[in-house]
Amino acid sequence: MRLYTLIAILLLISSLTCATFAVDTTKSAPPNIVLILVDDLGYGDVGCYGATKVKTPNIDKLASEGRRFLDAHSASAVCSPSRYALLTGSYPFRKNMWGPLMNPDPLAIAPNQKTIASVLKQQGYVTSCFGKWHLGFGDKMNPDWNLDLKPGPLETGFDYYFGLPVVNSHPPFVWIENHRVLGLDGNDPLVYGGVPPTRQIREKMMKPAISGGKQAHDLYKDELVGTTLSERACAWMRSNKDKSFFLYFATPHIHHPFTPHPRFNGTSEAGVYGDFIHELDWMVGEVQRTLTELHLNDNTLIILTSDNGGMINLGGQEAVALGHRLNGDLLGFKFDAWEGGHRVPFIARWPGKIPSGSVSNQLICHVDLLASLAALSGATLTTADGPDSMDVLPAILGITDLPIREQLIISPQKKTHLAIRQNQWLYISAQGGGGFTGNKVGDHALGGPAALKYAGENNSDVKDGNFIKGAPAAQLYDLIADPRQQQNVIREHPEVAAKLQTLLSESQAKARTAP
């Protein structure tokens, strides 16, 4: 009991230190905040996390000047639910969100729901979102793309929005500025169905298609997406350099299709997948260079992370064949409850406030950013706000190495595989990863045991691309002893699995999991 008492006292001291810091920052100009959310960037996709077939000098520079986290997670292994959790501080299972939202879907965030943007806006920040939204538009299914698309980003706390509405693999392939599609032509409206004037192959893959609107489609050029977004985001920072600003830069990189600017073609040793990473790194460098130009480096917190793990789609399969490991030594891929689906790069840099070149083993999650950035800005949250968000600012700043978050719920693509992490234990409530299950190499939906075989991976439940006969119906892993998840130990520790299954059910029933 003495040990637990000592830990409680130390945690109290740590929390008081954090509270004092949050108050102190309000006495001077609050820091600018740049949150770079990369699409599908795996744990092994950048140099500072072990990549050798790609070069990421700008991202690596962030890590060398800041803090790199080794146990950071997205709340979901799927894009839209992950983004919902990041912005709202709420687990996506509360919205019954499991898969990606597509063009017919309404806005997932309630306009009165607190988000990082709305909290910072209330604290005097000017706020913007550039890039991939992927959280729906309007208040009902099938929004009219020729009218104002609202509610949308502006109704969730952003002063300005410019980007692509869904994802770079899904129609409509257009730019949206604030509430309107750019380049609309009343004589050639956007309509559901049919085949648009460009990108016919992708339109056949991703339904429902949106046709018409040739002028709007022509403004969106795949190979210029990275350049366009970087130029616009940096111009916005220049125009707001005298204010406290929050920039949410949600890159479509490195989601398929991989369409880097021609100057990046052939620059990596991981095929077009790696070339797209190189363009992403250039985009990060443009943000850094602009902050330097504006003399804002010392008063800007930059956070770079990914919405989920790397995906072994066609480009990913080519990269693996060339020796690149998307998710490093982690098991599984995007969509999975296995670690490769949701353990992601997470780098924070703030000169003079975050120890340079530091590394943290703290368990943190994207869902924690709402409470953490609220604390940084001096904002007060109610018990209805960010019900699953914990203030991990002391971990980001390197103030404490004491554990802040001990428990985490992770959503894969399939709700049957909802997982819970507590300390070193990860419990997955079904067999397999809970993601894609395509079993043929060359299949866009390659996943599960077949994907493990292709990547040269196995564990105690899977061998040569198949589940072993008699493999357990659920999974338990000790991530301290076995970070690669080679051994499902549920039969050796049934009491731990039972405890975690109960805790998972209780957490789902609660209105909030954060203290």
KACOR-V316924 format. One record per backbone hydrogen bond with DSSP energy under -0.5 kcal/mol. NH is the residue of the N-H (numbers start at 1). CO is the residue of the C=O. If there is no record, write none. Layout:
[[NH,CO] [NH,CO]]
This chain:
[[5,1] [6,2] [7,3] [8,4] [9,5] [10,6] [11,7] [12,8] [13,9] [14,10] [15,11] [16,12] [17,13] [18,14] [19,15] [20,16] [21,17] [22,18] [23,19] [24,20] [25,21] [26,22] [26,23] [27,24] [28,25] [32,299] [33,245] [34,301] [35,33] [35,247] [36,34] [36,303] [37,35] [37,249] [38,36] [38,305] [39,253] [40,38] [42,40] [44,326] [45,42] [49,46] [50,47] [51,46] [60,56] [61,57] [62,58] [63,59] [64,60] [65,61] [66,62] [66,63] [67,348] [68,358] [69,346] [70,360] [71,362] [73,364] [74,342] [77,411] [82,78] [83,79] [84,80] [85,81] [86,82] [87,83] [88,84] [89,85] [94,91] [95,92] [96,93] [97,92] [98,96] [105,102] [107,138] [108,135] [113,110] [116,87] [118,156] [119,115] [120,116] [121,117] [122,118] [123,119] [124,121] [125,120] [126,244] [128,246] [129,160] [130,248] [131,162] [132,250] [133,164] [134,165] [137,105] [138,151] [142,104] [145,143] [147,144] [149,179] [150,148] [155,152] [156,153] [157,154] [158,153] [159,127] [160,127] [162,129] [163,176] [167,170] [170,167] [174,172] [176,163] [177,180] [178,161] [178,176] [179,177] [180,177] [182,175] [184,181] [188,185] [191,211] [193,209] [203,199] [204,200] [205,201] [206,202] [207,205] [211,191] [211,193] [213,188] [217,213] [218,214] [219,215] [219,216] [220,216] [220,217] [221,219] [222,220] [224,221] [225,222] [228,224] [229,225] [230,226] [231,227] [232,228] [233,229] [234,230] [235,231] [236,232] [237,233] [238,234] [239,235] [240,236] [240,237] [241,238] [243,240] [245,243] [246,126] [247,33] [248,128] [248,246] [249,35] [249,247] [250,130] [250,248] [251,37] [251,249] [255,252] [259,257] [264,261] [265,262] [267,264] [269,53] [273,270] [274,270] [275,271] [276,272] [277,273] [278,274] [279,275] [280,276] [281,277] [282,278] [283,279] [284,280] [285,281] [286,282] [287,283] [288,284] [289,285] [290,286] [291,287] [292,288] [293,289] [294,290] [295,292] [296,291] [297,291] [299,296] [300,297] [301,32] [302,300] [302,349] [303,34] [304,347] [305,36] [306,345] [307,38] [309,341] [313,311] [317,313] [318,314] [319,315] [320,316] [321,317] [322,318] [323,320] [324,319] [326,324] [328,325] [330,327] [334,310] [335,77] [336,333] [337,433] [340,331] [341,338] [342,339] [343,339] [344,72] [344,342] [346,69] [347,304] [348,67] [349,302] [353,350] [354,350] [357,63] [358,66] [358,355] [360,68] [364,71] [364,362] [366,73] [368,365] [369,366] [372,368] [373,369] [374,370] [375,371] [376,372] [377,373] [378,374] [378,375] [379,374] [385,382] [386,88] [388,89] [389,386] [392,390] [395,392] [396,392] [397,393] [398,394] [399,394] [400,394] [405,363] [406,404] [408,421] [410,419] [411,75] [412,410] [413,335] [414,434] [415,413] [417,414] [418,415] [419,410] [420,427] [421,408] [422,425] [423,406] [425,422] [426,477] [427,420] [428,475] [429,418] [438,445] [443,440] [446,443] [447,438] [450,447] [451,447] [451,448] [452,448] [453,449] [454,450] [455,451] [456,453] [457,452] [459,462] [460,486] [462,459] [463,466] [466,463] [468,461] [471,468] [475,428] [477,426] [479,424] [479,477] [482,478] [485,482] [488,486] [489,476] [489,487] [493,489] [497,493] [498,494] [499,495] [500,496] [501,497] [502,498] [503,499] [504,500] [505,501] [506,502] [507,503] [508,504] [509,505] [510,506] [513,387] [514,387]]
